[in-house]
Amino acid sequence: MRKKINSLHIEPDSTAFGADDFRAWWTAGMSDNDELSEHDREELFENCMYIAEAENRAMLQTGEELREAIDHWADAWNRSINL
């Protein structure tokens, strides 16, 4: 599986996660009007880590960078549905 994030090509043995992944996982079975809580953010982080480990892929983001990406996306998501 190859992913594309921020126009950067990710090699087959590596992985990175971004807004498209977070949105797909969050909205699976959910509403586009549901806010993300701290618990939801932690679940998104754990999903990313599980996928990377299960697929034996090297992370291109540190854990802290991944958490920051999730928080940035979640904050933007919550703002967009509260307009």
C-alpha positions as CSV (number, residue, x, y, z in Angstrom):
1,M,0.0,0.0,0.0
2,R,1.3,3.4,-0.9
3,K,0.1,6.7,0.6
4,K,0.5,10.2,-0.6
5,I,0.5,13.0,1.9
6,N,1.4,16.7,1.3
7,S,2.5,15.8,-2.3
8,L,5.3,13.7,-0.9
9,H,5.6,10.1,-2.3
10,I,5.8,7.6,0.5
11,E,7.9,4.5,-0.2
12,P,6.3,1.1,0.1
13,D,8.0,0.1,3.4
14,S,7.1,3.4,5.0
15,T,4.0,5.1,6.2
16,A,2.7,8.5,7.2
17,F,-0.8,9.5,8.2
18,G,-2.7,12.7,7.5
19,A,-6.0,14.4,7.2
20,D,-7.5,12.0,4.6
21,D,-6.8,9.0,6.8
22,F,-8.1,10.7,9.9
23,R,-11.3,11.8,8.2
24,A,-11.9,8.4,6.6
25,W,-11.5,6.6,10.0
26,W,-13.5,9.2,11.9
27,T,-16.5,9.3,9.6
28,A,-16.7,5.5,9.2
29,G,-20.1,4.9,10.8
30,M,-20.2,8.4,12.3
31,S,-21.8,11.7,11.3
32,D,-20.0,14.6,9.7
33,N,-21.4,16.7,12.6
34,D,-19.8,14.8,15.4
35,E,-17.0,16.5,17.3
36,L,-13.7,14.8,18.2
37,S,-13.0,14.4,21.9
38,E,-9.7,13.8,23.6
39,H,-10.6,10.1,23.7
40,D,-11.3,10.1,19.9
41,R,-7.9,11.7,19.3
42,E,-6.2,9.0,21.3
43,E,-8.0,6.3,19.3
44,L,-6.9,7.9,16.0
45,F,-3.3,7.9,17.3
46,E,-3.6,4.2,18.4
47,N,-5.1,3.3,15.0
48,C,-2.1,4.8,13.2
49,M,0.4,3.0,15.5
50,Y,-1.5,-0.3,15.1
51,I,-1.5,-0.1,11.3
52,A,2.2,0.8,11.2
53,E,3.1,-2.1,13.4
54,A,0.7,-4.6,11.8
55,E,2.0,-3.8,8.3
56,N,5.6,-3.7,9.7
57,R,6.1,-0.2,8.3
58,A,8.6,2.4,9.3
59,M,7.0,5.6,10.5
60,L,7.9,8.9,8.8
61,Q,6.5,10.8,11.7
62,T,7.6,10.7,15.3
63,G,4.9,9.9,17.8
64,E,4.9,13.6,18.8
65,E,4.5,14.7,15.1
66,L,1.7,12.3,14.7
67,R,-0.1,13.5,17.8
68,E,0.4,17.1,16.6
69,A,-1.1,16.2,13.1
70,I,-4.1,14.6,14.8
71,D,-4.6,17.6,17.1
72,H,-4.3,20.1,14.2
73,W,-6.8,18.2,12.1
74,A,-9.2,17.5,15.0
75,D,-9.2,21.2,16.0
76,A,-9.9,22.2,12.4
77,W,-12.6,19.5,12.2
78,N,-14.3,20.7,15.4
79,R,-14.2,24.4,14.3
80,S,-15.7,23.5,10.9
81,I,-18.8,21.8,12.4
82,N,-19.3,24.5,15.0
83,L,-19.6,27.4,12.5
